[in-house]
Amino acid sequence: MTIHIRPATASDATLILRFITELAVYEKAEHEVVAGVKDIEKSLFGAGAPAKALICEMNGEPVGFCVYFFSYSTWLGKQGLYLEDLYVSPASRGSGAGKQMLRHLAQIACETGCGRFEWSVLDWNEPAIGFYKSIGANPQSEWVRYRLAGDALTAFAEGETERNA
């Protein structure tokens, strides 16, 4: 069994969208996927694309992907690498593909002078949590992630009155 990690190209956009949808189904959020192939092409491969992707192949067949981008830490005064998504198809889980993708990203983080490598995981995803702990990653429980999206984002941006907390 040979695992190979390679940079994704625009010709992988359909494959990436398929993996994104499979990940969303696993995370019980398929209804939230609104991206199309053109969105993937633009956001990952267009001029000034904010993110990058990798494809994981096993014996020449794609079995997973990851999407990442560079962030910045004012406290460290350095950039960081943020993993947005990592997915390995169910038939290939346990093969080492996920670990190889994480190691590849860790190498990118080190090569580019990143001070940290971070990601989020759903609190109910015990297999992923156990895996991340097994490689030495630690949860950051003192931070709570917030999100403005959709109508709430638009309303706030337009100056509509904030809701009472």
RADAGI-V421773 format. One record per pair of residues at least 12 apart in sequence whose C-alpha atoms are under 10 Angstrom apart, sorted by the first residue. I is the first residue (numbers start at 0). J is the second residue. D is the distance in Angstrom with one decimal. If there is no record, write none. Layout:
i=I j=J d=D
i=I j=J d=D
This chain:
i=0 j=57 d=6.7
i=0 j=58 d=6.0
i=0 j=59 d=9.7
i=0 j=94 d=8.8
i=1 j=56 d=8.0
i=1 j=57 d=5.5
i=1 j=58 d=5.2
i=1 j=59 d=7.9
i=1 j=60 d=10.0
i=1 j=96 d=9.6
i=2 j=55 d=7.0
i=2 j=56 d=5.7
i=2 j=57 d=4.6
i=2 j=58 d=6.6
i=2 j=59 d=8.1
i=2 j=60 d=9.4
i=2 j=61 d=9.7
i=2 j=62 d=9.4
i=2 j=94 d=8.9
i=2 j=95 d=8.2
i=2 j=96 d=6.6
i=2 j=99 d=7.8
i=2 j=100 d=9.5
i=3 j=54 d=8.2
i=3 j=55 d=5.8
i=3 j=56 d=5.1
i=3 j=57 d=6.3
i=3 j=58 d=8.0
i=3 j=59 d=7.8
i=3 j=60 d=9.4
i=3 j=61 d=9.2
i=3 j=96 d=8.6
i=3 j=99 d=8.5
i=3 j=100 d=9.1
i=4 j=53 d=6.6
i=4 j=54 d=5.8
i=4 j=55 d=4.6
i=4 j=56 d=6.3
i=4 j=57 d=8.9
i=4 j=61 d=9.5
i=4 j=63 d=9.4
i=4 j=64 d=8.8
i=4 j=65 d=10.0
i=4 j=96 d=8.8
i=4 j=99 d=7.7
i=4 j=100 d=6.8
i=4 j=103 d=7.6
i=5 j=52 d=8.8
i=5 j=53 d=5.5
i=5 j=54 d=5.4
i=5 j=55 d=6.6
i=5 j=56 d=8.0
i=5 j=64 d=9.5
i=5 j=100 d=9.6
i=5 j=103 d=9.5
i=6 j=51 d=7.9
i=6 j=52 d=6.2
i=6 j=53 d=4.5
i=6 j=54 d=6.2
i=6 j=55 d=8.9
i=6 j=64 d=9.6
i=6 j=65 d=9.8
i=7 j=43 d=8.7
i=7 j=44 d=8.8
i=7 j=51 d=7.7
i=7 j=52 d=5.3
i=7 j=53 d=4.9
i=7 j=54 d=5.5
i=7 j=55 d=9.2
i=7 j=64 d=8.5
i=7 j=65 d=9.3
i=7 j=66 d=9.4
i=8 j=40 d=8.7
i=8 j=43 d=8.5
i=8 j=44 d=7.0
i=8 j=51 d=9.4
i=8 j=52 d=8.2
i=8 j=53 d=8.6
i=8 j=54 d=9.0
i=9 j=36 d=9.6
i=9 j=37 d=9.7
i=9 j=39 d=8.3
i=9 j=40 d=5.7
i=9 j=41 d=8.8
i=9 j=43 d=7.8
i=9 j=44 d=5.8
i=9 j=45 d=8.6
i=10 j=40 d=8.4
i=10 j=44 d=9.6
i=11 j=36 d=9.4
i=11 j=39 d=9.2
i=11 j=40 d=8.6
i=11 j=44 d=10.0
i=11 j=52 d=9.5
i=11 j=53 d=9.7
i=11 j=54 d=8.4
i=11 j=61 d=9.9
i=12 j=35 d=8.9
i=12 j=36 d=5.7
i=12 j=37 d=7.9
i=12 j=38 d=8.8
i=12 j=39 d=5.8
i=12 j=40 d=5.8
i=12 j=41 d=9.5
i=12 j=43 d=8.5
i=12 j=44 d=8.9
i=12 j=52 d=9.9
i=13 j=35 d=8.5
i=13 j=36 d=5.7
i=13 j=37 d=9.0
i=13 j=39 d=8.2
i=13 j=40 d=8.9
i=14 j=36 d=9.0
i=14 j=54 d=9.2
i=14 j=61 d=8.5
i=14 j=62 d=10.0
i=14 j=63 d=9.3
i=14 j=64 d=9.0
i=15 j=36 d=8.5
i=15 j=39 d=7.7
i=15 j=40 d=9.7
i=15 j=52 d=8.6
i=15 j=53 d=9.3
i=15 j=54 d=8.3
i=15 j=61 d=9.9
i=15 j=63 d=8.5
i=15 j=64 d=7.0
i=15 j=65 d=8.8
i=15 j=66 d=9.3
i=15 j=86 d=10.0
i=16 j=32 d=9.2
i=16 j=34 d=7.7
i=16 j=35 d=7.1
i=16 j=36 d=6.5
i=16 j=37 d=9.9
i=16 j=38 d=9.4
i=16 j=39 d=7.2
i=16 j=40 d=9.9
i=17 j=35 d=9.9
i=17 j=36 d=9.4
i=18 j=61 d=9.8
i=18 j=62 d=8.8
i=18 j=63 d=6.9
i=18 j=64 d=7.1
i=18 j=65 d=9.3
i=18 j=84 d=9.8
i=18 j=85 d=9.3
i=18 j=86 d=7.0
i=18 j=87 d=8.3
i=18 j=88 d=7.9
i=19 j=32 d=7.9
i=19 j=34 d=9.2
i=19 j=63 d=9.7
i=19 j=64 d=8.7
i=19 j=65 d=9.4
i=19 j=66 d=9.8
i=19 j=84 d=8.1
i=19 j=85 d=9.1
i=19 j=86 d=7.9
i=20 j=32 d=6.8
i=20 j=33 d=9.6
i=20 j=34 d=9.5
i=21 j=86 d=8.4
i=21 j=87 d=9.4
i=21 j=88 d=8.0
i=21 j=89 d=9.5
i=22 j=63 d=9.9
i=22 j=84 d=8.5
i=22 j=85 d=8.4
i=22 j=86 d=6.3
i=22 j=87 d=8.5
i=22 j=88 d=8.6
i=23 j=86 d=9.9
i=25 j=86 d=9.8
i=25 j=89 d=9.7
i=25 j=124 d=9.8
i=26 j=121 d=8.0
i=26 j=123 d=9.5
i=26 j=124 d=8.5
i=43 j=66 d=8.6
i=43 j=67 d=9.7
i=43 j=68 d=9.9
i=48 j=68 d=9.6
i=49 j=67 d=9.0
i=49 j=68 d=6.6
i=49 j=69 d=8.3
i=50 j=66 d=6.7
i=50 j=67 d=5.6
i=50 j=68 d=4.6
i=50 j=69 d=7.7
i=50 j=81 d=9.6
i=50 j=82 d=9.7
i=50 j=83 d=9.0
i=51 j=65 d=8.4
i=51 j=66 d=5.6
i=51 j=67 d=5.5
i=51 j=68 d=6.2
i=51 j=69 d=9.2
i=51 j=82 d=9.8
i=51 j=83 d=9.9
i=52 j=64 d=7.0
i=52 j=65 d=5.5
i=52 j=66 d=4.3
i=52 j=67 d=6.3
i=52 j=68 d=8.7
i=52 j=82 d=9.8
i=52 j=83 d=9.7
i=52 j=84 d=9.2
i=52 j=85 d=9.7
i=53 j=65 d=5.4
i=53 j=66 d=6.6
i=53 j=67 d=8.5
i=53 j=85 d=9.4
i=53 j=100 d=8.0
i=53 j=103 d=9.3
i=53 j=104 d=9.1
i=54 j=66 d=9.1
i=54 j=85 d=10.0
i=54 j=86 d=9.8
i=54 j=87 d=9.9
i=54 j=100 d=8.6
i=55 j=86 d=9.3
i=55 j=87 d=8.2
i=55 j=96 d=6.9
i=55 j=97 d=8.5
i=55 j=99 d=8.5
i=55 j=100 d=7.1
i=56 j=87 d=9.9
i=56 j=96 d=8.2
i=57 j=91 d=8.4
i=57 j=94 d=9.2
i=57 j=96 d=7.9
i=61 j=87 d=9.2
i=61 j=88 d=9.0
i=61 j=91 d=10.0
i=62 j=86 d=8.4
i=62 j=87 d=5.8
i=62 j=88 d=5.5
i=62 j=89 d=8.8
i=62 j=90 d=8.4
i=62 j=91 d=6.5
i=62 j=92 d=9.1
i=62 j=96 d=8.0
i=62 j=97 d=9.7
i=63 j=85 d=7.5
i=63 j=86 d=5.2
i=63 j=87 d=4.2
i=63 j=88 d=5.9
i=63 j=89 d=9.5
i=63 j=91 d=8.4
i=63 j=92 d=9.5
i=63 j=96 d=7.7
i=63 j=97 d=8.0
i=63 j=100 d=8.9
i=64 j=84 d=7.8
i=64 j=85 d=5.9
i=64 j=86 d=5.5
i=64 j=87 d=6.8
i=64 j=88 d=9.1
i=64 j=96 d=9.6
i=64 j=97 d=8.9
i=64 j=100 d=8.0
i=65 j=82 d=7.3
i=65 j=83 d=7.4
i=65 j=84 d=5.2
i=65 j=85 d=4.2
i=65 j=86 d=6.3
i=65 j=87 d=8.9
i=65 j=97 d=9.2
i=65 j=100 d=7.4
i=65 j=101 d=8.8
i=65 j=104 d=9.1
i=66 j=81 d=8.7
i=66 j=82 d=6.2
i=66 j=83 d=5.5
i=66 j=84 d=5.2
i=66 j=85 d=6.7
i=66 j=86 d=9.3
i=66 j=104 d=9.9
i=67 j=80 d=6.9
i=67 j=81 d=5.5
i=67 j=82 d=4.4
i=67 j=83 d=5.3
i=67 j=84 d=7.1
i=67 j=85 d=8.9
i=67 j=104 d=8.4
i=67 j=117 d=9.8
i=67 j=118 d=9.2
i=68 j=80 d=5.9
i=68 j=81 d=5.4
i=68 j=82 d=6.7
i=68 j=83 d=7.5
i=69 j=81 d=6.0
i=69 j=82 d=8.8
i=69 j=108 d=9.0
i=69 j=111 d=9.8
i=69 j=113 d=8.5
i=69 j=116 d=9.3
i=70 j=82 d=10.0
i=70 j=113 d=9.0
i=70 j=115 d=9.4
i=70 j=116 d=9.4
i=70 j=117 d=9.5
i=71 j=113 d=8.7
i=71 j=114 d=8.9
i=71 j=115 d=9.3
i=72 j=113 d=9.3
i=72 j=114 d=7.9
i=72 j=115 d=8.5
i=74 j=114 d=9.9
i=75 j=113 d=9.4
i=75 j=114 d=6.7
i=75 j=115 d=8.9
i=76 j=113 d=9.7
i=76 j=114 d=8.4
i=77 j=111 d=9.9
i=77 j=112 d=7.4
i=77 j=113 d=6.1
i=77 j=114 d=5.8
i=77 j=115 d=8.5
i=78 j=108 d=8.9
i=78 j=111 d=8.5
i=78 j=112 d=7.3
i=78 j=113 d=5.0
i=78 j=114 d=6.3
i=78 j=115 d=7.7
i=78 j=116 d=9.5
i=79 j=108 d=7.1
i=79 j=109 d=9.7
i=79 j=111 d=9.0
i=79 j=112 d=8.2
i=79 j=113 d=4.6
i=79 j=114 d=5.5
i=79 j=115 d=4.9
i=79 j=116 d=5.8
i=79 j=117 d=7.6
i=80 j=104 d=8.0
i=80 j=105 d=8.4
i=80 j=107 d=8.3
i=80 j=108 d=5.9
i=80 j=109 d=9.5
i=80 j=111 d=9.1
i=80 j=112 d=9.6
i=80 j=113 d=6.4
i=80 j=114 d=8.2
i=80 j=115 d=6.4
i=80 j=116 d=4.8
i=80 j=117 d=6.4
i=80 j=118 d=8.7
i=81 j=104 d=9.4
i=81 j=108 d=9.3
i=81 j=115 d=8.4
i=81 j=116 d=5.9
i=81 j=117 d=5.0
i=81 j=118 d=5.7
i=81 j=119 d=9.0
i=82 j=101 d=8.9
i=82 j=104 d=8.3
i=82 j=116 d=7.5
i=82 j=117 d=6.2
i=82 j=118 d=5.0
i=82 j=119 d=7.9
i=83 j=117 d=8.9
i=83 j=118 d=6.5
i=83 j=119 d=7.7
i=83 j=120 d=9.8
i=84 j=118 d=8.2
i=84 j=119 d=8.8
i=84 j=120 d=9.5
i=85 j=97 d=7.5
i=85 j=100 d=8.1
i=85 j=101 d=8.4
i=85 j=118 d=9.4
i=86 j=100 d=9.5
i=87 j=100 d=9.6
i=97 j=127 d=9.9
i=97 j=130 d=9.3
i=98 j=130 d=8.6
i=98 j=131 d=9.1
i=98 j=134 d=8.3
i=101 j=116 d=9.6
i=101 j=131 d=9.5
i=101 j=134 d=9.4
i=102 j=134 d=9.6
i=104 j=116 d=8.2
i=105 j=117 d=9.9
i=116 j=136 d=9.4
i=117 j=136 d=8.9
i=117 j=137 d=9.7
i=117 j=138 d=9.7
i=117 j=139 d=9.6
i=118 j=136 d=9.9
i=118 j=138 d=9.5
i=119 j=138 d=8.8
i=119 j=139 d=9.3
i=119 j=144 d=9.2
i=120 j=138 d=9.2
